[in-house]
Amino acid sequence: MTEFLIGGFSTCGACVFTNPLEVVKTRMQLQGELKSRGTYQRHYRNVFHAFLTVGRVDGLLALQKGLVPALWYQFFMNGVRLGTYQTLDNLGLTTDKDGNVVWWRSIVAGAASGCAGAFVGSPIYMVKTQLQSRSASTIAVGHQHTHASMTQALRGIYREYGILGLWRGVSGAMPRVTVGSAAQLSTFAISKEKIQNLGIFPHHSFAVPMLGAMVSSVVVVTFMTPFDVVSTRLYNQPVDARGKGTLYRGVWDCFQKIFHKEGIWGFYKGTAASYFRLGPHTILSLLFWDRFRELYLHLGKGRDSAV
C-alpha cells in the first residue's frame, strides 16, 4: 500500500506545476479537429501564444482549469501505475539474478502497470479533458461540454449514461498510458542505472534521478504524443442519446480519420506543448517518486535500528 501512496503523491506534486501546460496542450490537440491545414482559424499559434491567449480571454485562473480532477487522476492512475511497477520491481521481476535491470522485463512491467492505472483513472481523465477544453466562444476548440465541476460532471454522466458512460474513451486511454508508461519507466530505470554506474555522481545524488528523468521525458513524448491526441479526441467528442461518440467509433476509427483529414502531423498537434508539459511532469514525478522512496526506505531503516 505504501508504494501506491508514494506513487500517487509524487505525481500530484508534479501536477500542480504542470497543469497549465496540460490546459494548453489539450486546446492545441483539439484545434482544427478533422480539418485540413489552412481551412480553420488558429486561435493558438504556439505554446507561448496559447498561454497568452488563454490568460487574456479566459483569465489567468483558466490556466489551472481542471486542476481538481487532474490531481485526483494523478493520485489514482499513477498511484496504481507506479505502485504496481515498484511492487513488480521489489519482487525481482524487472531484473536479472545480479540485480541489473533487464530492458524487456522493465518495458513489460511498465506497460502492464500503465494499462491498469489508465483503466482506474479513466472517468476522471475524461472529465478533466472536457473541463480543460471549455473556453470562451471566441477561442473555443473542439466540442464544448457544459460541466461546472468534477463532481457535477461525474454525477451527470452516470445519471444519463450509466456506469459504462463513465468509462467512455477508456479504449484510447489504455494504449496511451500503456505506451507512455512502458517508455517512461523502462528508460528511467535503465538510464538511472547507467548514469549511476558511470561513477560521476555520489550514490544518492540528486543529479542521478534528475538526468534519468530528462532522458525518459524525451522518449515518452516521442512515442506517446499520437496516442495522446487520439485519447483527447475520444474523451472530448460529443455523444448521442445512447452515450456513443458521434465523431469516432473507437481508437482505430479515430486514427484513420485524423490521418485522412489532418495528415500525419495531425497526430503531433501540440507536440511542443506536450514536451513542455510531459517533460517537466516526467522529471518532477520521477524525481519526487525517487526521493519519497529514498525517504521511506531511510525512515524504515531508522525504525529497524531503533528496535
N, C-alpha and C positions, 0 to 999 in steps of 0.2 A: 504493500500500500504506500509505503514511504516513497518508492521510486516513482509511482504515479503522481503523487503530490508534488514532488520535486520537478517533474517534467511539466506539470500544469502551471505552477507558479513561475517557473523560469520563462516560459513563453508569454505569460501575462505581463511580466516586467518589460519584455521587448515590445509588446503590442502597444503600450501607452505611447511609446516614442514613434512607432511606425504607422499608426492608424491613419494619419493624414495622407501618407503615401498610398495607403490602401484605397482611400476615397478617390484620389486622383487616378490610380491605376484602373479602378472599376469603371470610372467615367470614360477613360480613353479606350478601354476594351469594348465598350458599348457604342462608341461613336461610329457612325456610318454603318450600322448593323445591316448586313445583307445588301449593301450598296457599293457600286463600283467607285474606285477612287476618282475624285473630281466631280462627283454627282451629288455631294451633300456638303452642308455647311460645317466647317471645322470650328467648333467652339473652343476646342483645346488643341493648340498647335504643338505643344510640347509639355514636358513635365512642369517647367517653371511658369509657363503661360497658364497652365491648368491651375496651379496653385493661386496665381494672381486672380484668375477669373472666378474661381470658386469663392475666394475670400472677398472679392469685390461685389459679386452679385448675390451670393447666398449668405455672406457674412463669415467672419473668421471661425465662429463656432462650428460652421458646416464642415470644416476640415476634420472635425472629430465626430462626424456623423457615424452612427453605428458602433460607437465605442463599447457600449454595454454588451451587445451580442458578440462583438469581436473578442472581448475579454472572456466571456463565458465559453465561446468557441475554442479559444486558445487553451483554456483550462481543461475542458473535456476532451477535445480532439488530441491535443499534444500531451495531456496527462496520460491518455491511453497509448498514444504513439510512442512517446519517449519512455514511458514506464514499461511498456511491453518489450521494447528494444533492449532496455537495460536489464530487464529480467532474463531475456534470452542470452545476453552477454554474460550475466552473472552465472548462468548455467553452463557457460563454456561453449555455446552453440555458434559463436561467431569467430572462434579462434581455433588454432591447432593445439596439439599436445604441449607445445612450448609456450603457449600464451600469445602467439603472434596472430594478428588479425588476418583472417582468410577473406579475400575480397568478395568472392561469390557468396559466402555464407553471410557476410555483412549486408550485401545487397538484398538477399532473400529475407533476412530478418528485418531490414528497413522497409521493404515492400509490404511484408505481412503486417507489421505494426502500423504502417501508414494506412493500409486498407481498413483495418479495424478502427483506427482513430477517425477516419473520414466518415464511416458509417455512423458512428456515435454522434459526431458533431454536425451532421448534415442539416438537420432542421434549423439550427441556429445560424449556420453559414448562409443558408438561403435567405433568412430574414435580414441578416447583416448586408448582404448584397443588395437587396431590394431597398433597404433604408439608405444605403450609401449612394445609390443611383438617383434617388429622388432629389429634384432641384427645381429652381425657378424655371418657368416655361421658356424663358429666353435662352437658357443654356442646357435645356433638357436633352438627354440622350437615352435611347432605349425605352422600354415600356416604363411608365411611371406608376408605381404602386402607391396606395394611399395610407399605408400603415403609419400610426402615430408613435408607436413604441414596440419594443421586442415582445413584451407580454401580450399586448393587444394583437399583434400580428400572429403570434403562435396560437392564441385562442381563436382568432377569426379563421385561420386556415384550418384548424382542427374542426371547428364547428361547421364549416362549409364543405370540406372535402374529406374529413376523417383522418385517421392515423396515417394512411398512405399519402395523403396530401402533404404531410409534414416531411416526408422523405422524397418528395418530387425533386428530381435533379441529382439524386444520390448516384445515379449511373455515371454522371460526369465527374462527381467529386471523388469517387473511389479511385479511378485511374489517375486523376490529378495528384492526389496525395500519395498514392502508391509509387508513382514515378518520382515525385519530388522527394519523398521520404527515402526511397532506395538510393537516389543520387546524393542526398544530403548526409544521411547518417553513415553510409559506407565511405564517402570521400572524407568526411570529418574524422572518422576513426583511423583511416589509413594515413591521411595527411598528418594528423597529430602524432601518430606513431613514428612516421618517417622523420618529422621535424625533431621529435624528442631524441631519436637515435643519432641525429647529427651531432648531438652533444654541445650545441651552441648555447643553449639556454639551460638554467638550472632545472631540476626535475619538476618542481611545482611552479615554474614561471608562468606569469600571466600571459606572456607572449606566445606560448605553445598553443593553447586552445584558440587564441585570437587569430593566429596565422592559419591554423587548420580550418577555422570557420570562414576565413576570407577565401580560401581555395574552394571550400564547399559551396559558398554562395554563388560563385561563377557557374559551377556545374549545374546547380539547381535551376537557375534562371534559364540556362540554355535548353535544358530538357523539359522543364515544367511549363514554360510560357504557353505553348499551343494548347495544352490541356487546361490551363488556367483560363484562357479565353473561352474555350468551349464550356467549361463549368459555369463561368459568369453568365454566358448567354442562356444556358439551360435554366439556371436559377431565376433569371430576371424576366424571362419571356412571359407574355400574358397567357392565361389559361381559359378553357371553355367551361361550360357548366359542370362537366364531369371532372374538372381538375386536370385535364390533359393540355399540354403545351400546344399553342396554335402556330408557332413558328417552326419548331423542331420536334420530331417524333422520338428522338433519342440521341445518343452520343454520335453514332456513325452518320446519322442524317445531318446532324449539326456540322460535323467535319466536312461532309460533302457540300453543303450549302455555302459554308464560309469559303471554301476553296473555289467553288463555281462563281460566286458573286464578288468576292473580295480578293481572290488570288492567294498565293502562298503567304504574302505579307499580312494577310488578314489574321493569320494565326500569331503574328508577332506584334499586333497592335498593343501599344503601351509597354513595349519591351524596356524602354528606359525607365519608365515608372516602376515596372516590375523589379528591375535591378535595384533602383533606389529604395524600393520597399523591401524586397526579398533579401537584398544584400545586407543592409543593417539589421533586419529582423533575424536572419540566419546567424549573423555574427553575435548579436546580443543574446538570442535564445540559447545558442550552444555555449556561449561564454557563461551566462547565468547558470545553465544546466551543469556545466563542468565545475563551476565554483561552488554551487549549492551541494553537489555531490561530494566535493572535497571537504566542505564544512561538515556535512552529515557524517562522513567517514571519520573525520578528525574528532568530532564530538562522541562518536561511538567508541573510538579507541580510548578517549578520555574517561568515559564511564567504566569501561572494562578495567582500566588500570586503577581506578578509584576503588573498585570492588576487590 
